C-alpha cells in the first residue's frame, strides 16, 4: 500500500504516477522495471518516489489492485446470478474476464504479470478467501473473499470447513491463472488464435473438478 503522503497528492499527480507505472510495468516485467523510468515519466524527483511508496513492488501491486478492484465483486456477482452455483458462476466470470486480460487495454501489463509469475507474485495477486465474517485487522483483505463465500450454495458441495473451502478456491484460481498463461502462449504463436478455445478448455477443467474424470 502507498504511504499516507501519496493520498495527500492531488488526483492529477496520483493519476500521473499510476500512468507512469502502467507504461513501465507494461513495457517490462517487475524485476526488470526501472524506478528511474517511472519518476521520469511521472515528472517527479526520485526522492519523492520513496515518500509515496516503499519500493517498486509496493507501487506495482497497488497498481494491480487498482486494475482489479472490481474483479472480486464480479466473481461474487456471477455466483449470485448463477443462484449460488460456484462452478457456473466461475465459468461466467472467466468467460467475460479472459478477453479483457488477453486483448484489452491493459493486456501488456497482465502478460508481464502472468508470464513471469513466481510464488511471491501468486500470493500477492490471489484473492484472500475466508468463511469468517469477524471484522478484525485482516477483515479488509478478506472482505470480498468472505462475500464470495456467502454467495455460494454449498448444498451440492462436499465442503466441510474453511480449510477445504480455501483448497477448492485455490484449485479454481489455479485453473484461472493457468488458462490465462496458456492464452498468452497461444497468442504468441498465433495472433489469430480463437480465445473461445481457452474458454472451452477452462470449462473442461472445471467439469473435471466438479464431476471428476472417472466414468
C-alpha positions as CSV (number, residue, x, y, z in Angstrom):
1,X,0.0,0.0,0.0
2,X,1.2,3.6,-0.6
3,X,2.3,5.7,2.2
4,X,-0.1,8.3,3.5
5,X,1.7,11.1,1.7
6,X,0.6,9.6,-1.7
7,X,-3.1,10.1,-0.8
8,X,-2.3,13.8,0.1
9,X,-1.3,14.3,-3.5
10,X,-3.7,15.9,-5.9
11,X,-5.7,13.5,-8.1
12,X,-3.8,14.7,-11.1
13,X,-0.4,13.8,-9.5
14,X,-1.7,10.4,-8.3
15,X,-3.0,9.7,-11.8
16,X,0.3,10.8,-13.4
17,X,2.3,8.4,-11.1
18,X,-0.1,5.5,-11.8
19,X,0.1,6.2,-15.6
20,X,3.8,6.1,-15.4
21,X,3.6,2.8,-13.6
22,X,1.3,1.5,-16.3
23,X,3.7,2.4,-19.0
24,X,6.8,0.9,-17.3
25,X,5.1,-2.3,-16.0
26,X,3.5,-2.9,-19.4
27,X,6.9,-2.5,-21.0
28,X,8.8,-5.0,-18.9
29,X,8.3,-7.5,-16.0
30,X,8.5,-6.2,-12.4
31,X,12.1,-7.5,-11.8
32,X,13.4,-5.5,-14.8
33,X,11.3,-2.4,-14.3
34,X,13.1,0.8,-13.5
35,X,12.2,3.4,-10.9
36,X,14.3,5.9,-12.9
37,X,11.9,5.4,-15.8
38,X,8.8,5.8,-13.6
39,X,9.9,9.0,-12.0
40,X,11.0,10.4,-15.3
41,X,7.6,9.6,-16.9
42,X,5.7,10.9,-13.8
43,X,7.9,14.1,-13.8
44,X,8.8,13.8,-10.1
45,X,12.1,13.7,-8.3
46,X,13.4,10.2,-7.5
47,X,13.5,11.1,-3.8
48,X,9.8,11.9,-3.9
49,X,9.0,8.4,-5.0
50,X,10.1,7.0,-1.7
51,X,7.9,9.4,0.1
52,X,4.9,7.8,-1.6
53,X,6.0,4.1,-1.9
54,X,8.4,1.8,-0.1
55,X,9.8,0.4,-3.4
56,X,8.7,-0.5,-6.9
57,X,7.0,-3.7,-5.7
58,X,4.8,-1.5,-3.5
59,X,3.7,0.6,-6.5
60,X,3.4,-2.5,-8.7
61,X,0.9,-4.3,-6.5
62,X,-1.0,-1.1,-5.7
63,X,-1.4,-0.5,-9.5
64,X,-2.5,-4.1,-9.9
65,X,-5.2,-3.7,-7.2
66,X,-6.4,-0.5,-8.9
67,X,-7.0,-2.6,-12.1
68,X,-8.8,-5.5,-10.4
69,X,-10.7,-3.5,-7.8
70,X,-14.0,-4.8,-9.3
71,X,-12.7,-8.3,-10.0
72,X,-13.7,-10.0,-6.8
73,X,-17.0,-8.1,-6.9
74,X,-17.6,-9.6,-10.3
75,X,-16.9,-13.1,-9.1
76,X,-19.5,-12.6,-6.3
77,X,-22.0,-11.1,-8.8
78,X,-21.6,-14.0,-11.3
79,X,-22.1,-16.6,-8.5
80,X,-25.2,-14.8,-7.3
81,X,-26.6,-14.6,-10.8
82,X,-26.0,-18.4,-11.1
83,X,-28.1,-18.9,-7.9
84,X,-25.1,-19.7,-5.8
85,X,-23.6,-22.3,-8.2
86,X,-19.9,-21.8,-7.8
87,X,-18.8,-23.6,-11.0
88,X,-21.4,-21.9,-13.2
89,X,-20.5,-18.5,-11.6
90,X,-16.8,-19.0,-12.2
91,X,-17.4,-20.1,-15.8
92,X,-19.4,-16.9,-16.5
93,X,-16.8,-14.8,-14.7
94,X,-13.9,-16.3,-16.7
95,X,-15.7,-16.1,-20.0
96,X,-16.0,-12.3,-19.5
97,X,-12.7,-11.6,-17.9
98,X,-10.4,-13.5,-20.3
99,X,-11.0,-11.2,-23.3
100,X,-10.1,-8.1,-21.2
101,X,-6.9,-9.8,-19.8
102,X,-5.7,-11.2,-23.1
103,X,-6.7,-8.4,-25.5
104,X,-7.9,-5.4,-23.5
105,X,-6.2,-2.1,-22.8
106,X,-4.0,-3.4,-20.0
107,X,-3.1,-6.7,-21.7
108,X,0.6,-6.0,-21.9
109,X,0.7,-5.4,-18.1
110,X,-1.2,-8.6,-17.4
111,X,1.0,-10.6,-19.8
112,X,4.1,-9.4,-18.0
113,X,2.5,-10.4,-14.7
114,X,1.2,-13.8,-15.6
115,X,4.1,-14.9,-17.8
116,X,6.6,-14.1,-15.1
117,X,4.6,-15.1,-12.0
118,X,6.6,-16.6,-9.1
119,X,5.4,-17.8,-5.7
120,X,5.6,-14.3,-4.2
121,X,3.5,-12.8,-7.1
122,X,1.0,-15.6,-6.9
123,X,0.5,-15.0,-3.2
124,X,0.1,-11.2,-3.7
125,X,-2.4,-11.4,-6.6
126,X,-4.5,-14.3,-5.4
127,X,-7.8,-13.3,-3.6
128,X,-7.9,-14.0,0.1
129,X,-10.9,-16.2,0.9
130,X,-12.4,-16.7,4.3
131,X,-15.5,-18.2,6.0
132,X,-15.1,-15.8,8.9
133,X,-17.1,-12.6,8.9
134,X,-15.4,-11.2,12.0
135,X,-14.1,-7.7,11.4
136,X,-10.5,-8.0,12.7
137,X,-7.4,-6.4,11.3
138,X,-7.4,-8.7,8.4
139,X,-11.0,-8.1,7.5
140,X,-10.4,-5.6,4.7
141,X,-8.1,-8.1,2.8
142,X,-10.6,-10.9,3.2
143,X,-13.8,-8.9,2.9
144,X,-14.7,-9.8,-0.7
145,X,-13.5,-13.3,-0.2
146,X,-16.0,-13.7,2.6
147,X,-18.8,-12.2,0.5
148,X,-17.9,-14.7,-2.2
149,X,-18.2,-17.5,0.4
150,X,-21.6,-16.2,1.5
151,X,-22.8,-16.1,-2.2
152,X,-22.1,-19.8,-2.7
153,X,-24.8,-22.5,-2.4
154,X,-22.9,-25.3,-0.5
155,X,-25.8,-27.8,-0.6
156,X,-24.3,-29.6,-3.5
157,X,-20.6,-29.3,-2.4
158,X,-18.7,-31.6,-0.1
159,X,-17.0,-28.8,1.7
160,X,-16.9,-29.2,5.5
161,X,-14.7,-26.4,6.8
162,X,-12.7,-23.3,5.9
163,X,-9.6,-25.3,5.0
164,X,-11.4,-27.3,2.4
165,X,-13.1,-24.1,1.1
166,X,-9.7,-22.4,0.6
167,X,-8.3,-25.5,-1.1
168,X,-11.2,-25.6,-3.5
169,X,-10.9,-21.9,-4.3
170,X,-7.1,-22.3,-4.7
171,X,-7.7,-25.0,-7.3
172,X,-10.2,-22.8,-9.1
173,X,-7.9,-19.8,-9.2
174,X,-5.0,-22.1,-10.4
175,X,-7.3,-23.1,-13.3
176,X,-8.0,-19.4,-14.0
177,X,-4.3,-18.4,-13.9
178,X,-3.0,-21.4,-15.9
179,X,-5.7,-20.7,-18.6
180,X,-4.6,-17.1,-18.8
181,X,-1.0,-18.2,-19.3
182,X,-2.0,-20.7,-21.9
183,X,-3.9,-17.9,-23.7
184,X,-0.8,-15.7,-23.9
185,X,1.3,-18.6,-25.2
186,X,-1.2,-19.5,-27.9
187,X,-1.5,-15.8,-29.0
188,X,2.3,-15.5,-29.1
189,X,2.4,-18.4,-31.6
190,X,-0.7,-17.3,-33.5
191,X,-2.1,-13.8,-33.1
192,X,-5.4,-15.0,-34.6
193,X,-5.9,-17.8,-32.1
194,X,-9.5,-18.2,-31.1
195,X,-9.9,-17.2,-27.4
196,X,-13.1,-19.1,-27.3
197,X,-10.9,-22.3,-27.3
198,X,-9.4,-21.1,-24.0
199,X,-12.9,-20.8,-22.6
200,X,-13.8,-24.3,-23.8
201,X,-10.6,-25.7,-22.1
202,X,-11.4,-23.8,-18.9
203,X,-14.9,-25.4,-18.9
204,X,-13.3,-28.8,-19.2
205,X,-11.0,-28.2,-16.2
206,X,-14.0,-27.0,-14.1
207,X,-16.0,-30.0,-15.2
208,X,-13.2,-32.3,-14.0
209,X,-13.1,-30.5,-10.7
210,X,-16.9,-30.7,-10.4
211,X,-17.5,-34.2,-11.6
212,X,-14.2,-36.0,-11.7
213,X,-12.5,-37.8,-14.6
214,X,-13.7,-41.3,-13.9
215,X,-16.7,-42.7,-15.8
